[in-house]
């Protein structure tokens, strides 16, 4: 249930119109964030496979239960994160034991989780 990139919200908002293939998600994310390499593993792993708001089924991605709840909140794809989105995403991060420890200020040994959690918190304005 971890969340390693605030842009996971944009994938969820994009999938609100229905299930999409990875190629469609890559294209849309590249339109929103041209600096993010469309063919890189970041979109596949972090924004899709490891995204708690998304689930993969038969080679396509669709909203998870959390994702369906998330898209009911105020906010729009590609726009600045809303207060409601911030609160929801921090709640999702709290479901993951390692991320919860980082949020609470406790040290963990996984540098990737620590760094990405802090980066998300910074993007949301909590750090």
N, C-alpha and C positions, 0 to 999 in steps of 0.2 A: 504493500500500500504506500510505497514511497512516491515522492514527487521531486524530480531533480531539475526541473526547468519550468519557469513561469509560463513559457510559451506553450506548455501542455494545454493551457486553457484555450488557446487558439485552435488547436487540433480538435478539442471537444466541441467548440462552437462551429467549426467547419462540418463536423460529423452530425450536427443537429439536423441536417437536411437528409441524412441517410448514410448507410454504409458506403465506404470508399476503399478503393484499392490503394496500395502504397504509392504508386506512381501519381495518383491524383493528389494525395496528401503532400507529397514532395513538391509538386508543382505549386500548390496553394501556399505552402510555407515559404517557398522561394519567392513568391510574389510579395508576401508580407515582410519577409526578412531576406533581402537579396544577399546579404553578407554571409548567410548560413549556407554552406555547401549542400546543394540539393541531393547529390549522390552520396554524401557521407553517411556514416553509420549513426550519427547523432539523431537524425530524423527517425530512422528505423528503431533504434534501441531506446533512446531517452524519450522522444516525443510520442512514440507509438507503443512499442512492446512493454516498456516499463511505466507507462502512463496509467495511473490508477483510474483515470476518467474514461479509458478506452479499453476495449477488448478485441481480440483477433479471432475471427471465425471463418474458416474456409478461404484463407488468403485475403480477406477484406477486414477492415477495421470498422467497428461501430462503438456506440456509447455503452459504457458499463452502467450499472445501477447508480454509481456515484456520478458518472457523467450526465445521466439524465437529470439527476437532482441539480447538478451544477448549472446546466443550461437554463434552468428556470430562474436563475438569479439575474439581476440587472447586469448588463455588460454586453460588449460587442466584440466580435472577432477583429483582431489587429489593433484594437484601441487600448488605451491605458487601462490598467487593471482597476476595477472598482473596489470600494471598501467591502462590499458583500463578497466579491470573489476572493479578496485577500483572506477574509475570515474563514471562508470555506476551505481554501487551499491550505492554510495553516492547520486547520482541523484534520485534513487528509494527511498532512505530514506528521501530525501527532499520533496517527495510527501506527506508524512505523517506529519500532523501538529505538533504532539508531538515530533517526531524525529527531525523535522526541528528546533524546539525550542532548543532542546539539542545541535544540531550541531551549532546553532548560539550562544550557551553559555547562554541561558536564562533558568532560573529554571522552572521545572515542578513538579507536585505533585505525579506523577506515578513513584514510585521507580523502578518497573520492566522495564518500557520503558527507563527510564533514564540510569539504569545500563547496559541493553543490548545494547542500542545505543552506549554508551561509550565503551563497550567491542568490538563492531564491529569496531568502529573508531580506537581503539588501534590495533586490528588485522590487520587493513589496513594501519597502520603506520601514522595515522593523529593525534594521541594523544601520 
